[in-house]
């Protein structure tokens, strides 16, 4: 493995760990959906009082046993009722969804009025992408379709009537928000 790949992998692993810890702080409400959960987008054990529902398109990725229920499902066709959740976590998924607009519509449908959306994605304009430590383009071989900047992701959420409450950048070390490797946006569902 080249030094560049080694450094990139270490940055990615530490960034994901920091992102999961940060998301955990913002999860709220009684009923929570971890949409595209894989191994868990946050630390479920920190929320024993919540009913956490977990779903992913790939059952092989799921190892988190703390969820009240796990379903194999596509984020563009959520198998839940309208207004069912207080909070939806959609972390590290949107870049892998071809029809990401449909995923946002589905999240809006299952999220209660004034419910919280916690969305995270890689930042197309991160410092490490700009200097070439991390690939600045989507990786089709890994299943990525698109990568958003902070502005692009906020504009998408506003288009679907979400009110942006907070934005954070998360990386392996503290950096200014706009140049962090990961975008984290907390938004309120305005129906």
C-alpha positions as CSV (number, residue, x, y, z in Angstrom):
1,X,0.0,0.0,0.0
2,X,1.4,3.4,-0.9
3,X,2.0,6.0,1.7
4,X,-0.7,8.2,0.2
5,X,-3.3,5.4,0.4
6,X,-2.3,4.5,3.9
7,X,-2.7,8.2,5.1
8,X,-6.0,8.5,3.3
9,X,-7.3,5.3,4.9
10,X,-6.3,6.5,8.4
11,X,-7.9,9.9,7.8
12,X,-11.1,8.2,6.7
13,X,-11.3,5.8,9.6
14,X,-10.7,8.5,12.2
15,X,-13.1,10.9,10.5
16,X,-15.9,8.2,10.5
17,X,-15.4,7.5,14.2
18,X,-15.6,11.3,14.9
19,X,-18.7,11.6,12.8
20,X,-20.5,8.8,14.6
21,X,-19.7,10.4,18.0
22,X,-20.9,13.8,16.8
23,X,-24.2,12.4,15.3
24,X,-24.8,10.6,18.6
25,X,-25.0,14.0,20.4
26,X,-27.8,15.2,18.1
27,X,-30.1,12.2,18.0
28,X,-33.4,13.1,19.7
29,X,-37.0,12.0,20.1
30,X,-38.5,8.7,21.0
31,X,-38.7,7.0,17.6
32,X,-35.5,7.2,15.5
33,X,-34.8,5.8,12.1
34,X,-31.2,5.0,11.1
35,X,-31.7,5.1,7.3
36,X,-28.9,3.2,5.6
37,X,-27.5,2.1,8.9
38,X,-24.9,-0.5,8.0
39,X,-22.9,-0.8,11.2
40,X,-24.8,2.0,12.8
41,X,-24.5,5.7,12.0
42,X,-24.3,6.6,15.7
43,X,-23.7,5.0,19.0
44,X,-27.1,3.3,19.8
45,X,-26.0,2.4,23.4
46,X,-26.0,6.0,24.3
47,X,-29.7,6.2,23.7
48,X,-31.3,3.2,25.6
49,X,-34.6,5.1,26.1
50,X,-35.2,5.5,22.3
51,X,-36.9,3.1,19.9
52,X,-34.3,2.8,17.2
53,X,-35.3,1.4,13.8
54,X,-32.5,0.4,11.5
55,X,-32.6,-0.3,7.8
56,X,-30.1,-0.8,5.0
57,X,-30.2,-2.1,1.4
58,X,-27.5,-4.7,2.2
59,X,-28.1,-7.1,5.1
60,X,-24.5,-8.2,5.0
61,X,-23.4,-4.8,6.3
62,X,-25.6,-5.0,9.4
63,X,-23.9,-5.9,12.7
64,X,-25.6,-3.6,15.2
65,X,-27.9,-5.6,17.4
66,X,-29.2,-2.7,19.5
67,X,-31.9,-1.6,17.1
68,X,-35.5,-2.4,18.0
69,X,-36.1,-3.6,14.4
70,X,-34.0,-4.1,11.3
71,X,-35.4,-4.1,7.7
72,X,-33.7,-4.6,4.4
73,X,-34.9,-1.7,2.3
74,X,-34.0,0.9,-0.2
75,X,-33.9,4.5,0.9
76,X,-36.0,5.5,-2.1
77,X,-38.9,3.3,-0.9
78,X,-39.0,3.4,2.9
79,X,-41.2,0.7,4.4
80,X,-42.6,2.9,7.1
81,X,-45.8,5.0,7.6
82,X,-46.2,8.7,7.1
83,X,-45.2,10.8,10.1
84,X,-43.7,7.8,12.0
85,X,-40.4,9.2,13.2
86,X,-39.2,12.0,15.5
87,X,-35.7,11.8,14.0
88,X,-34.1,10.3,10.9
89,X,-30.4,9.8,10.6
90,X,-29.1,9.6,7.0
91,X,-25.4,9.4,7.3
92,X,-22.9,8.5,4.6
93,X,-25.6,7.3,2.3
94,X,-26.8,10.1,0.0
95,X,-23.7,9.9,-2.2
96,X,-24.5,6.2,-3.0
97,X,-28.2,6.8,-4.0
98,X,-28.7,7.5,-7.7
99,X,-32.2,9.1,-7.1
100,X,-31.2,11.0,-4.0
101,X,-34.1,13.4,-4.5
102,X,-36.5,10.5,-4.0
103,X,-34.6,9.5,-0.8
104,X,-35.1,13.0,0.6
105,X,-38.8,12.9,-0.3
106,X,-39.2,9.5,1.5
107,X,-37.4,10.9,4.6
108,X,-39.8,13.9,4.6
109,X,-42.8,11.5,4.3
110,X,-41.8,9.3,7.3
111,X,-40.6,12.2,9.5
112,X,-43.0,14.0,11.7
113,X,-43.8,17.7,11.3
114,X,-40.9,19.6,13.0
115,X,-39.0,16.3,13.2
116,X,-35.2,16.3,12.9
117,X,-33.1,15.1,10.0
118,X,-29.5,14.5,10.7
119,X,-27.7,14.1,7.3
120,X,-24.0,13.5,6.7
121,X,-22.0,13.1,3.5
122,X,-18.5,13.6,2.3
123,X,-17.7,17.2,1.4
124,X,-16.7,17.8,-2.2
125,X,-14.8,20.9,-1.2
126,X,-12.9,19.5,1.7
127,X,-9.2,20.5,2.2
128,X,-8.1,16.9,1.7
129,X,-10.0,16.6,-1.6
130,X,-8.5,20.0,-2.7
131,X,-4.9,18.9,-2.1
132,X,-5.4,15.4,-3.5
133,X,-5.1,13.3,-0.4
134,X,-8.7,12.1,-0.9
135,X,-10.2,11.6,-4.4
136,X,-12.2,14.8,-5.3
137,X,-14.6,12.9,-7.6
138,X,-17.2,10.3,-6.9
139,X,-15.9,6.7,-6.9
140,X,-18.2,4.8,-9.2
141,X,-16.3,1.6,-8.4
142,X,-17.4,2.0,-4.8
143,X,-20.9,2.8,-5.8
144,X,-20.8,6.6,-5.4
145,X,-23.0,8.7,-7.8
146,X,-22.3,12.2,-6.6
147,X,-20.5,14.2,-3.9
148,X,-22.0,17.4,-2.5
149,X,-20.5,20.6,-1.1
150,X,-22.1,22.2,2.0
151,X,-24.0,24.7,-0.2
152,X,-25.3,22.0,-2.6
153,X,-26.6,19.8,0.2
154,X,-28.2,22.7,2.1
155,X,-29.9,23.9,-1.2
156,X,-31.2,20.4,-1.7
157,X,-32.7,20.2,1.8
158,X,-34.2,23.7,1.4
159,X,-35.8,22.7,-1.9
160,X,-37.6,19.9,0.0
161,X,-38.8,22.3,2.7
162,X,-36.3,21.5,5.4
163,X,-35.1,24.3,7.6
164,X,-31.4,24.2,8.3
165,X,-30.8,24.4,12.0
166,X,-27.1,23.7,12.3
167,X,-24.1,22.7,10.1
168,X,-20.9,21.2,11.2
169,X,-17.8,19.9,9.6
170,X,-16.3,16.7,11.0
171,X,-12.8,15.5,10.3
172,X,-10.1,13.4,12.0
173,X,-8.9,16.7,13.6
174,X,-10.7,20.0,14.3
175,X,-10.8,22.1,11.1
176,X,-12.9,25.0,9.9
177,X,-16.4,23.7,9.0
178,X,-16.3,24.5,5.2
179,X,-13.1,22.5,4.6
180,X,-13.8,19.4,6.7
181,X,-14.0,16.0,5.0
182,X,-17.5,15.4,6.2
183,X,-20.7,17.6,6.1
184,X,-23.1,17.2,9.0
185,X,-26.4,19.1,8.7
186,X,-29.2,19.1,11.3
187,X,-32.5,20.2,9.7
188,X,-36.1,20.5,10.8
189,X,-38.9,19.1,8.7
190,X,-41.4,21.9,7.7
191,X,-44.4,20.2,6.2
